[in-house]
Amino acid sequence: MVNIVVIMGVSGSGKTTTGENLAARLGWRFSDADAFHSAANKEKMAHGIALDDNDRRPWLEAMHAAMAAAEAAGEDHVFACSALKGAYRDVLRGDSRAVSFVMLALDAAALADRLSKRRGHFFDPALLRSQLETLEAPAADEALTVDATHTPEQIVDEIVDWLRRDGRLAA
């Protein structure tokens, strides 16, 4: 069975770090959603302009296509993507049974602190409030929710344990 794991959450929650670490631990490929954004989307976010659903649609469709291609190739893959709304997760998942979501949860103050320390990223930290307002936290049957205050190693351990309990990885 092919596994496609989407590490989701708002900016600053640790999606890229977690995704890279999980992929390295499992020997899977990794892709970051930022690579799928158009130049226009990146420019908007750099100027503190929140993306709307029309901006996000082509981005989500490109991510879905990459997920479908990985699944068709029989390739286990980790993606990092905000996936803020249920409707966005529906686009990403499509009709695939291989896609599962992991939500990295962190309070607003900790997120703001992380974003204030981040350098060289196009995302304007002023957009955090918009992302938090947009976020539709997934239900327990839709995603594993992990406390993102834990160390990267603890987070990956929790995800690997969950994948094993769910029968997606051999014990």
BELLINNOR-V518984 format. One record per residue. PHI is phi in radians with two decimals (* if undefined). OMEGA is omega in radians with two decimals (* if undefined). Layout:
phi=PHI omega=OMEGA
phi=PHI omega=OMEGA
//
This chain:
phi=* omega=3.11
phi=-1.43 omega=3.10
phi=-2.04 omega=2.99
phi=-2.12 omega=-3.12
phi=-1.92 omega=3.10
phi=-1.84 omega=3.05
phi=-1.55 omega=-3.01
phi=-2.12 omega=3.10
phi=2.60 omega=-3.12
phi=-1.31 omega=3.14
phi=-1.05 omega=3.14
phi=1.63 omega=-3.10
phi=-1.38 omega=3.10
phi=1.83 omega=-3.09
phi=-1.04 omega=-3.07
phi=-1.17 omega=3.13
phi=-1.03 omega=3.14
phi=-1.11 omega=-3.13
phi=-1.07 omega=3.12
phi=-1.09 omega=-3.13
phi=-1.16 omega=3.12
phi=-1.13 omega=3.14
phi=-1.07 omega=3.13
phi=-1.11 omega=-3.13
phi=-1.07 omega=-3.04
phi=-1.62 omega=-3.10
phi=1.29 omega=3.14
phi=-1.76 omega=3.05
phi=-1.43 omega=3.14
phi=-2.32 omega=3.02
phi=-2.41 omega=3.11
phi=-1.81 omega=-3.11
phi=-1.02 omega=-3.14
phi=-0.99 omega=-3.13
phi=-1.21 omega=-3.10
phi=-1.70 omega=3.12
phi=-1.28 omega=3.03
phi=-1.26 omega=3.07
phi=-1.05 omega=3.14
phi=-1.12 omega=3.10
phi=-1.11 omega=-3.14
phi=-1.10 omega=3.13
phi=-1.12 omega=3.10
phi=-1.00 omega=-3.09
phi=-1.14 omega=3.12
phi=-1.11 omega=3.13
phi=-1.68 omega=3.07
phi=1.35 omega=-3.14
phi=-1.75 omega=-3.12
phi=-1.19 omega=3.06
phi=-1.33 omega=3.03
phi=-1.85 omega=-3.09
phi=-1.06 omega=3.11
phi=-1.16 omega=3.08
phi=-1.19 omega=-3.04
phi=-1.37 omega=-3.02
phi=-0.96 omega=-3.14
phi=-1.09 omega=3.11
phi=-1.12 omega=3.13
phi=-1.12 omega=3.12
phi=-1.14 omega=3.09
phi=-1.14 omega=3.09
phi=-1.13 omega=3.12
phi=-1.03 omega=3.13
phi=-1.07 omega=3.11
phi=-1.16 omega=3.10
phi=-1.16 omega=3.12
phi=-1.11 omega=3.12
phi=-1.16 omega=3.10
phi=-1.09 omega=3.14
phi=-1.11 omega=-3.13
phi=-1.09 omega=3.14
phi=-1.45 omega=-3.12
phi=1.26 omega=-3.02
phi=-1.85 omega=3.01
phi=-1.15 omega=-2.97
phi=-2.65 omega=3.02
phi=-1.95 omega=3.06
phi=-2.07 omega=2.99
phi=-1.84 omega=-3.09
phi=-2.73 omega=-3.12
phi=-1.03 omega=3.08
phi=0.80 omega=-2.95
phi=-1.16 omega=-3.09
phi=-1.90 omega=3.06
phi=-0.99 omega=3.13
phi=-1.11 omega=3.10
phi=-1.19 omega=3.12
phi=-1.13 omega=3.08
phi=-1.09 omega=3.10
phi=-1.12 omega=-3.12
phi=-1.08 omega=-3.09
phi=-1.24 omega=-3.04
phi=1.02 omega=3.11
phi=-1.79 omega=-3.10
phi=-1.35 omega=3.02
phi=-1.66 omega=-3.11
phi=-1.45 omega=-3.02
phi=-1.52 omega=3.01
phi=-2.31 omega=-3.04
phi=-2.06 omega=3.02
phi=-2.21 omega=-3.13
phi=-1.66 omega=3.05
phi=-1.63 omega=-3.05
phi=-1.83 omega=-3.11
phi=-2.72 omega=-3.11
phi=-1.29 omega=-3.03
phi=-1.05 omega=-3.12
phi=-1.13 omega=3.13
phi=-1.15 omega=3.10
phi=-1.09 omega=3.14
phi=-1.06 omega=3.12
phi=-1.10 omega=3.12
phi=-1.06 omega=-3.10
phi=-1.14 omega=3.14
phi=-1.17 omega=-3.12
phi=-1.68 omega=-3.07
phi=-1.40 omega=-3.13
phi=-2.14 omega=3.00
phi=1.34 omega=3.13
phi=-2.01 omega=-3.06
phi=-1.27 omega=-3.05
phi=-1.27 omega=3.09
phi=-1.37 omega=-3.13
phi=-0.98 omega=3.11
phi=-1.13 omega=-3.13
phi=-1.43 omega=-3.11
phi=-1.00 omega=-3.13
phi=-1.01 omega=3.12
phi=-1.06 omega=3.13
phi=-1.14 omega=3.13
phi=-1.13 omega=3.10
phi=-1.22 omega=-3.13
phi=-1.38 omega=-3.04
phi=-1.00 omega=2.96
phi=-1.94 omega=-3.09
phi=-1.02 omega=-3.13
phi=-1.23 omega=3.05
phi=-1.24 omega=-3.12
phi=-1.02 omega=3.13
phi=-1.48 omega=3.12
phi=-1.79 omega=-3.05
phi=-2.75 omega=2.92
phi=-1.44 omega=3.05
phi=-1.85 omega=-3.07
phi=-2.10 omega=3.07
phi=-1.25 omega=-3.06
phi=-1.40 omega=3.02
phi=-1.43 omega=3.10
phi=-1.20 omega=3.11
phi=-1.19 omega=3.08
phi=-0.94 omega=-3.14
phi=-1.13 omega=3.12
phi=-1.11 omega=3.13
phi=-1.10 omega=3.13
phi=-1.10 omega=3.09
phi=-0.99 omega=-3.13
phi=-1.11 omega=3.13
phi=-1.17 omega=3.14
phi=-1.07 omega=3.10
phi=-1.04 omega=3.13
phi=-1.10 omega=3.12
phi=-1.08 omega=3.10
phi=-1.19 omega=3.13
phi=-1.05 omega=-3.12
phi=-1.41 omega=3.12
phi=1.41 omega=-3.13
phi=-1.52 omega=3.09
phi=-2.27 omega=3.06
phi=-1.20 omega=-3.11
phi=-1.21 omega=*
//
